Amino acid sequence: MDNGLLLRSDFHALFDRGYITVTLEYNLLVSRRLRADFDNGQDYLEWHGRAIRLPERSEYLPNRDFLAWHNESRFRG
């Protein structure tokens, strides 16, 4: 039951496209490229560095290996 992230639909789309990610410490990172690529992003940049809300049960935490993969191969930093 790992590898789950419950995201708002707009955040989910940005995550899939590599414009946001979640660190291994479970903080949200927003790519600076969001502003450059879309001439926008201010609403999302204010979320940069914020901790995500985590499930109470540790077995439901997002898988750190999958987060690391996303950070290394998908995130547009």
C-alpha positions in Angstrom: 0.0 0.0 0.0 2.9 2.4 -0.6 3.4 4.8 -3.5 0.3 6.8 -2.9 0.0 10.5 -3.0 -3.4 12.2 -2.8 -3.1 15.5 -4.7 -5.5 18.1 -5.9 -6.1 17.6 -9.6 -4.0 20.6 -10.7 -1.1 19.5 -8.4 -1.5 16.0 -9.8 -1.1 17.2 -13.3 1.9 19.3 -12.4 3.5 16.3 -10.6 3.0 14.1 -13.6 4.6 16.7 -15.9 7.5 17.2 -13.5 6.8 20.7 -12.3 6.3 19.7 -8.7 7.7 16.9 -6.6 7.8 15.7 -3.0 11.2 15.4 -1.3 12.3 12.5 0.8 11.5 14.6 3.8 7.9 15.0 2.4 8.1 18.7 1.5 6.7 20.0 -1.7 9.1 21.4 -4.3 7.9 23.6 -7.2 10.1 24.0 -10.2 11.2 27.5 -11.2 10.5 26.4 -14.8 6.8 26.6 -14.1 7.0 30.4 -14.3 9.2 30.4 -17.4 7.3 27.7 -19.3 3.8 29.0 -18.6 4.5 32.7 -17.8 2.7 31.9 -14.6 3.1 29.9 -11.4 2.9 32.4 -8.6 -0.1 30.5 -7.0 2.0 27.4 -6.9 5.4 28.9 -5.9 3.9 29.9 -2.6 3.6 26.2 -1.8 7.3 25.6 -2.3 9.0 24.0 0.7 5.8 23.3 2.6 5.4 19.9 4.3 2.7 17.7 2.9 0.1 16.2 5.1 1.0 12.6 5.8 -1.2 9.6 6.8 -1.3 8.6 10.4 -0.3 5.0 9.7 3.3 4.6 8.6 2.5 1.8 6.2 0.6 4.3 4.1 3.4 6.8 3.7 4.5 7.5 0.1 7.3 5.2 -0.9 10.6 7.0 -0.6 12.2 5.0 -3.5 9.5 6.1 -5.8 9.8 9.7 -4.6 13.6 9.6 -5.2 13.0 8.2 -8.7 10.5 11.0 -9.5 13.0 13.6 -8.1 15.9 12.3 -10.2 14.1 11.4 -13.5 11.0 13.6 -13.8 11.4 16.8 -11.8 12.3 19.8 -13.9 14.0 21.6 -11.0 
